[in-house]
Amino acid sequence: MNAKLTTTQAAILKAAADRPDGNIEPLPTNLRGGARTAVIDGLLARGLIAESEGSHLLTDAGYAAVGKRSRIPKDVRKLDAPDALTRSEPIPHTLRPGTKLAAIIDAMRNPGGATIAQMMAGTGWQAHSVRGAISGMVRKRLGYEVITEKGADGQRAYRIA
């Protein structure tokens, strides 16, 4: 075993070496906060663990530090994500009729559009919620082009192009 390892680091490496995937998680329950970060940083700096997809796995040097050999064959490669999960086209979102979001979209489809006050009355939402729905759901998620225009009365109207 490497003499430069602390007892905590050695315990973590031994436990990880006994796991089939070589993951250091779960760490001891008494290791929290800054101590946890310091231990992981120390193991990373020595090259005993490597970060992989949000987890920390033992390297060959990590296995050697505790006198063990890696159980994972070197010719095994991680599989790519299934084709169904890696789509280049966005998944179309459907809009359920009768919902408050549908009411907002219907109001904005009027030729003159709709003001925030009109959409608030139709949904019962507060102004910030209506604006958030327009920005987050209507524009970003559903992909509608929303046009805002200030009328002669000074009221801003929102409409879908």
C-alpha positions as CSV (number, residue, x, y, z in Angstrom):
1,M,0.0,0.0,0.0
2,N,1.2,3.5,-0.8
3,A,2.7,5.2,2.4
4,K,1.4,8.6,1.3
5,L,-2.3,7.6,1.7
6,T,-4.3,8.6,4.8
7,T,-6.2,5.9,6.6
8,T,-9.4,7.4,5.2
9,Q,-8.1,7.3,1.6
10,A,-6.8,3.8,2.0
11,A,-10.2,2.6,3.4
12,I,-12.0,4.3,0.5
13,L,-9.7,2.6,-2.1
14,K,-10.0,-0.8,-0.5
15,A,-13.8,-0.6,-0.5
16,A,-13.9,0.6,-4.1
17,A,-11.5,-2.2,-5.1
18,D,-14.0,-4.7,-3.7
19,R,-16.9,-3.3,-5.8
20,P,-17.4,-4.7,-9.3
21,D,-17.4,-1.3,-11.0
22,G,-14.6,0.2,-8.9
23,N,-16.8,3.2,-7.8
24,I,-15.7,4.9,-4.6
25,E,-19.3,5.7,-3.7
26,P,-20.8,5.3,-1.1
27,L,-18.2,7.1,1.0
28,P,-18.1,6.6,4.8
29,T,-21.0,8.4,6.4
30,N,-18.7,10.4,8.7
31,L,-16.9,12.0,5.7
32,R,-18.8,15.2,4.9
33,G,-18.3,18.7,3.5
34,G,-14.8,19.9,3.2
35,A,-13.2,16.7,4.3
36,R,-15.0,14.8,1.6
37,T,-13.8,17.2,-1.0
38,A,-10.3,17.1,0.3
39,V,-10.1,13.3,0.2
40,I,-11.5,13.1,-3.4
41,D,-9.2,15.9,-4.6
42,G,-6.2,14.2,-3.1
43,L,-7.1,10.9,-4.8
44,L,-7.7,12.7,-8.1
45,A,-4.4,14.5,-7.8
46,R,-2.5,11.3,-7.3
47,G,-4.2,9.7,-10.2
48,L,-5.8,7.0,-8.1
49,I,-9.3,7.7,-9.2
50,A,-10.8,9.3,-12.3
51,E,-14.1,11.1,-12.8
52,S,-16.5,9.4,-15.2
53,E,-20.0,10.5,-15.8
54,G,-20.5,12.1,-12.4
55,S,-18.9,9.4,-10.4
56,H,-15.4,8.6,-9.4
57,L,-13.8,5.2,-10.4
58,L,-10.6,3.6,-9.4
59,T,-7.7,3.7,-11.9
60,D,-5.2,1.0,-12.4
61,A,-2.9,3.0,-10.1
62,G,-5.7,3.0,-7.5
63,Y,-6.1,-0.8,-7.6
64,A,-2.3,-1.1,-7.4
65,A,-2.2,1.2,-4.3
66,V,-4.2,-1.3,-2.3
67,G,-2.5,-4.4,-3.8
68,K,-5.3,-5.4,-6.1
69,R,-5.9,-5.7,-9.8
70,S,-8.7,-4.2,-11.8
71,R,-11.7,-6.5,-12.3
72,I,-12.8,-4.5,-15.4
73,P,-11.2,-5.9,-18.6
74,K,-9.3,-3.2,-20.6
75,D,-11.1,-4.1,-23.9
76,V,-14.5,-3.4,-22.4
77,R,-15.8,-0.1,-23.7
78,K,-18.7,1.9,-22.5
79,L,-21.7,1.7,-24.8
80,D,-23.0,4.8,-26.4
81,A,-26.5,6.0,-25.4
82,P,-29.3,4.3,-27.3
83,D,-30.4,6.0,-30.5
84,A,-33.8,6.7,-29.1
85,L,-32.2,8.9,-26.4
86,T,-29.9,10.8,-28.7
87,R,-32.3,12.5,-31.1
88,S,-31.2,15.4,-33.2
89,E,-34.8,16.7,-33.6
90,P,-36.7,18.0,-30.6
91,I,-39.6,15.9,-29.3
92,P,-42.8,17.6,-30.2
93,H,-44.8,18.7,-27.1
94,T,-48.5,18.4,-27.2
95,L,-50.8,20.9,-25.6
96,R,-53.8,19.6,-23.6
97,P,-57.0,21.5,-24.4
98,G,-58.7,23.2,-21.5
99,T,-55.5,23.9,-19.6
100,K,-54.4,27.4,-18.5
101,L,-51.5,27.3,-20.9
102,A,-54.0,26.5,-23.7
103,A,-56.1,29.5,-22.6
104,I,-53.0,31.7,-22.9
105,I,-52.2,30.5,-26.4
106,D,-55.8,30.8,-27.5
107,A,-55.8,34.4,-26.2
108,M,-52.6,35.2,-28.1
109,R,-54.0,33.8,-31.3
110,N,-56.6,36.6,-31.5
111,P,-55.7,39.0,-34.3
112,G,-54.9,41.8,-31.8
113,G,-53.2,39.5,-29.4
114,A,-53.9,39.7,-25.7
115,T,-52.6,41.8,-22.8
116,I,-51.1,40.4,-19.6
117,A,-54.3,41.6,-17.8
118,Q,-56.5,39.7,-20.2
119,M,-54.4,36.5,-19.8
120,M,-54.4,37.0,-16.0
121,A,-58.2,37.2,-16.0
122,G,-58.4,34.0,-18.2
123,T,-56.1,31.9,-16.0
124,G,-56.3,33.3,-12.5
125,W,-52.5,33.6,-12.6
126,Q,-50.4,36.6,-11.5
127,A,-48.6,38.7,-14.0
128,H,-45.2,37.2,-13.4
129,S,-46.6,33.7,-13.9
130,V,-48.2,34.7,-17.2
131,R,-44.9,36.2,-18.4
132,G,-43.0,33.1,-17.3
133,A,-45.4,30.8,-19.1
134,I,-45.0,32.9,-22.3
135,S,-41.2,32.8,-22.1
136,G,-40.7,29.3,-20.8
137,M,-43.4,27.2,-22.3
138,V,-44.8,29.1,-25.3
139,R,-41.5,30.4,-26.7
140,K,-38.9,27.9,-25.5
141,R,-40.7,24.6,-25.0
142,L,-43.4,24.8,-27.7
143,G,-41.4,26.9,-30.1
144,Y,-44.0,29.5,-31.0
145,E,-42.8,32.9,-32.2
146,V,-44.4,35.5,-29.9
147,I,-44.6,39.1,-31.0
148,T,-45.1,42.0,-28.5
149,E,-46.5,45.3,-29.6
150,K,-47.4,48.4,-27.6
151,G,-50.8,49.7,-28.5
152,A,-52.1,53.3,-28.6
153,D,-53.4,52.9,-25.1
154,G,-49.9,52.0,-23.8
155,Q,-50.8,48.4,-23.1
156,R,-48.4,45.7,-24.4
157,A,-50.2,43.0,-26.4
158,Y,-48.7,39.6,-27.0
159,R,-49.6,37.6,-30.1
160,I,-48.5,34.4,-31.8
161,A,-47.1,35.0,-35.3
